[in-house]
Amino acid sequence: MHLPATSPRLLAANLVNAVLLDGYSLTASLANLRAASTDLSTVDGRSASQNLAAAQNLAYGVFREAGRLRFFLAQLTERPISPVELNGHLLVGLHELDAGLSPAYAAVNETVDIAARRYPRARAFVNAVMRNFQRRRTELDLAARKHPEARWNFPPWWLERLQDEYPANWENIVNALNTHPPMTLRINPRQTTLNDYRAQLDASGHPHRLAGATALILETPVPVAELPGFAEGWVSVQDFGAQMAAPLLDATSSMRVLDACAAPGGKTSHLLEIANLDLVALDSDANRLVRVQENLDRLGLAKQPDASIRLLANDAGKPSLWWDEKPFDRILLDAPCTASGVVRRHPDGKWLKRAEDMQHLAREQSRLLEALWPLLRPGGKMLYATCSLFKAENSEQIAAFLARHTDACVEPIEIAGAVSGQLGAQIIPGLNTDGFFYARLLKT
Ligand SMILES: C[S@@+](CC[C@H](N)C(=O)[O-])C[C@H]1O[C@@H](n2cnc3c(N)ncnc32)[C@H](O)[C@@H]1O
C-alpha cells in the first residue's frame, strides 16, 4: 500500500495500484488495507468498514472493466502517465464516469481533488483527462467496441485461448465471466435441512432459488453475518460447481481420504458433512490452513466422534515429508491453477496472470498428480479438480497422465450442462455456476 487513506476513492486508487503496479492480488491488497484499519477512520461520517466496502466495490468495478478503462486512458493521454500512481486515480475516476456511479461533477471534482492532494502538480492533467473523457465519450465508446481487449475486458492471450479452445461458445463464456457472480449457499445437513433453511431464508427476507440438492442461490448477495445461522454453521458460501467435488469423490464413511490442496476448506468441510472420514487435509500454506480449522469449527465438524481429521501444512508434491505410508481410499487433488473459470469472482486475476503462468501451473499440476498417485490404493479413486477452463490444465493434463500410467483409467462423470468426455467433465461458467473441471481417476 502506498499511503494511509480515508476516502473510498483514494482507497480504491490504492487498491488498483497495488494490483496493477505492484502485482498483489486484490484479496491480498484488501487484507493489507484491513490490517491497517486504524488508517481508515473517516473524514465524512462513514465508518471505516463502509469506506472499505465502497472502495472494494470501486476496485472490483475497475478490474471487471479494466480492458475498456485502460483503452480509454491510452486514448486520452499522449505519453506514459507520471507519476505512475496517477493510473489508479484515473482508472477509478473513469470507471465512475463510465458506469454512471455518481453525478459526473462529483466524479470529476473529487478525482481531481484527491489526486491533487497527493500530487499537486498533476491537478491540471487529471482535470484535463477527466473532462476530455466526458467530451469524447461517444467517440471513445465506439472505438472501444472495435478493440478486442476493450470490448471483452480480457487480455489478448485469454481471448485468443478461449476462442481457440471454445470456437462455438467463447462469446457466451466471456460474457458469463464478465457478469457479477451469484452468491450460492451450501446447506450443512448435519445442522439443518434444505426445507428448514429455505423457510429461514424466507422468514428473514432473503429471496433465493434452488440450484442443486444442497445449493441455494440468493437473489441478492448479502454479508454472511446477515444469513440465518451462519455463525452456527448451518450453511457455507460455495459456488454450485465447487459443490460438485465432494459428491464426485464418492467417499463413504470410515474411508481414509486425502484432501491434498485443502485450504480454505470449502471442499474439506463438504466431504465431512457427507461422511465420517479418516481425513488428512493438507495445504502448503500454513496461514490458509488456519481458515480450514475455522471453517470446521464453525460448521461443527472438527470434533465428530466417528471421524478423524488431521490438518497438515506441507507440500503435496513431497509425500516423504508427511505421509505415514498407509494408502488412501480417496484423494481429492484440487490443484492450484489459473482460476480462469472463476475470474468473475477475482477479476484482478485477468490482469495479473501471464500466459507463462499457465505453463508453470501445468507443470506443477503434473508434479502433484505424479507424487500423489502412488498414495492411492488399488481400486481407490482420485478426483482431479481445477477451477480453470484451459485444456492445458484440464483434459490435456489428464491425457498426459493416462499416457504415463497404465494403472489409471477415467470414470465417466455426468454433470448436467457440462462438456463430458473420456478425459473428464468441463463445467462451463453460466448463470448458476463458475467454470470447473473434474476428472475421476480409478486405480486398477
Ligand atoms: C484451488 S485452492 C484449494 C481450494 C480448496 N480445495 C477449497 O475447496 O476450499 C488450491 C490450494 O492449493 C494449495 N497449494 C498450492 N501448491 C500446493 C502444494 N504443492 N502442496 C499443497 N498445497 C498446495 C494452495 O495454498 C491453495 O490453498
Ligand as a Chemical Component Dictionary entry (heavy atoms), coordinates in Angstrom:
data_LIG
# 
_chem_comp.id                   LIG 
_chem_comp.type                 NON-POLYMER 
_chem_comp.pdbx_formal_charge   0 
_chem_comp.three_letter_code    LIG 
# 
loop_
_chem_comp_atom.comp_id 
_chem_comp_atom.atom_id 
_chem_comp_atom.alt_atom_id 
_chem_comp_atom.type_symbol 
_chem_comp_atom.charge 
_chem_comp_atom.model_Cartn_x 
_chem_comp_atom.model_Cartn_y 
_chem_comp_atom.model_Cartn_z 
_chem_comp_atom.pdbx_ordinal 
LIG C1  C1  C 0  -7.795  -24.164 -5.531 1  
LIG S1  S1  S 1  -7.142  -23.860 -3.963 2  
LIG C2  C2  C 0  -7.923  -25.094 -2.998 3  
LIG C3  C3  C 0  -9.338  -24.758 -2.596 4  
LIG C4  C4  C 0  -9.891  -25.731 -1.590 5  
LIG N1  N1  N 0  -9.811  -27.100 -2.038 6  
LIG C5  C5  C 0  -11.332 -25.420 -1.246 7  
LIG O1  O1  O 0  -12.229 -26.038 -1.790 8  
LIG O2  O2  O -1 -11.551 -24.534 -0.407 9  
LIG C6  C6  C 0  -5.529  -24.518 -4.136 10 
LIG C7  C7  C 0  -4.769  -24.657 -2.841 11 
LIG O3  O3  O 0  -3.586  -25.395 -3.139 12 
LIG C8  C8  C 0  -2.596  -25.002 -2.232 13 
LIG N2  N2  N 0  -1.312  -25.493 -2.777 14 
LIG C9  C9  C 0  -0.593  -24.979 -3.798 15 
LIG N3  N3  N 0  0.506   -25.727 -4.006 16 
LIG C10 C10 C 0  0.466   -26.734 -3.107 17 
LIG C11 C11 C 0  1.329   -27.821 -2.816 18 
LIG N4  N4  N 0  2.457   -28.030 -3.506 19 
LIG N5  N5  N 0  1.001   -28.654 -1.798 20 
LIG C12 C12 C 0  -0.129  -28.465 -1.071 21 
LIG N6  N6  N 0  -0.979  -27.422 -1.312 22 
LIG C13 C13 C 0  -0.686  -26.586 -2.313 23 
LIG C14 C14 C 0  -2.759  -23.500 -2.160 24 
LIG O4  O4  O 0  -2.178  -22.990 -0.985 25 
LIG C15 C15 C 0  -4.279  -23.369 -2.194 26 
LIG O5  O5  O 0  -4.785  -23.266 -0.890 27 
# 
loop_
_chem_comp_bond.comp_id 
_chem_comp_bond.atom_id_1 
_chem_comp_bond.atom_id_2 
_chem_comp_bond.value_order 
_chem_comp_bond.pdbx_ordinal 
LIG C1  S1  SING 1  
LIG S1  C2  SING 2  
LIG S1  C6  SING 3  
LIG C2  C3  SING 4  
LIG C3  C4  SING 5  
LIG C4  N1  SING 6  
LIG C4  C5  SING 7  
LIG C5  O1  DOUB 8  
LIG C5  O2  SING 9  
LIG C6  C7  SING 10 
LIG C7  O3  SING 11 
LIG C7  C15 SING 12 
LIG O3  C8  SING 13 
LIG C8  N2  SING 14 
LIG C8  C14 SING 15 
LIG N2  C9  SING 16 
LIG N2  C13 SING 17 
LIG C9  N3  DOUB 18 
LIG N3  C10 SING 19 
LIG C10 C11 SING 20 
LIG C10 C13 DOUB 21 
LIG C11 N4  SING 22 
LIG C11 N5  DOUB 23 
LIG N5  C12 SING 24 
LIG C12 N6  DOUB 25 
LIG N6  C13 SING 26 
LIG C14 O4  SING 27 
LIG C14 C15 SING 28 
LIG C15 O5  SING 29 
# 
